[in-house]
Amino acid sequence: MKSSVRNNQFKFLLADLDTALTFIDIANTTGNEEMRQRNSQNARCAYDTVLQLMQRIPLDDVQKKEIRKKLTLLRTRLEAVGQWF
């Protein structure tokens, strides 16, 4: 696979994780319970999606480390809002 395609896939995963972290920020700051739950669920969906896609995308060790770092942060924040793993 061309390195530019792999790099774009890697950037997509990072963008998805950044979006999920934004959902968690919104969930933590809203006073609306429905919005909190919806944004928490959206973040969890992104977490699960990135985990699945990581299995299919050939990433180098540096890329895997960066993705795992964000996944760990996201998981910690998801657990803080009541998500179970």
C-alpha positions in Angstrom: 0.0 0.0 0.0 1.3 3.4 -0.8 2.6 5.4 2.1 0.4 8.4 1.2 -2.7 6.2 1.5 -1.5 4.7 4.8 -0.7 8.2 6.1 -4.2 9.5 5.1 -5.7 6.5 6.9 -3.7 7.3 10.0 -4.7 10.9 9.9 -8.4 9.8 9.6 -8.0 7.7 12.8 -6.5 10.6 14.6 -9.2 12.9 13.5 -11.8 10.4 14.6 -10.2 10.2 18.0 -10.0 14.0 18.3 -13.7 14.3 17.4 -14.5 11.7 20.1 -12.5 13.6 22.7 -14.5 16.7 21.7 -17.7 14.7 22.3 -16.5 13.9 25.8 -15.6 17.5 26.4 -19.2 18.4 25.5 -20.6 15.6 27.6 -18.7 16.8 30.6 -19.7 20.5 30.3 -23.4 20.2 29.4 -26.1 20.5 31.9 -28.5 18.5 29.7 -28.5 14.8 30.6 -29.8 13.7 27.1 -27.0 15.6 25.4 -24.5 14.2 27.9 -25.5 10.6 27.1 -25.7 11.2 23.4 -22.2 12.7 23.2 -20.8 10.0 25.5 -22.3 7.4 23.2 -20.9 9.1 20.1 -17.4 9.1 21.7 -17.8 5.4 22.5 -18.8 4.6 18.9 -15.7 6.4 17.6 -13.5 4.5 20.1 -14.9 1.2 19.0 -14.6 2.2 15.3 -11.0 3.1 15.6 -10.2 -0.2 17.4 -11.8 -2.1 14.5 -10.1 0.0 11.8 -6.7 -0.4 13.4 -6.8 -4.1 12.7 -7.2 -3.4 8.9 -4.9 -0.5 8.4 -1.2 -1.2 8.2 0.3 1.3 10.6 4.0 1.6 11.5 5.1 1.4 15.2 5.2 5.2 15.7 1.6 5.5 14.3 0.3 2.7 16.4 1.9 4.2 19.5 0.2 7.6 18.8 -3.2 6.0 18.2 -2.9 3.8 21.3 -2.0 6.9 23.4 -5.2 8.7 22.3 -7.3 5.5 22.7 -6.0 5.2 26.3 -6.9 8.8 27.0 -10.3 8.4 25.4 -11.0 5.2 27.3 -10.1 6.8 30.6 -12.4 9.7 29.9 -15.2 7.3 28.7 -14.9 5.3 31.9 -15.2 8.6 33.9 -18.6 9.2 32.3 -19.8 5.7 33.1 -18.9 3.7 30.0 -18.1 0.0 30.6 -15.5 -2.0 28.8 
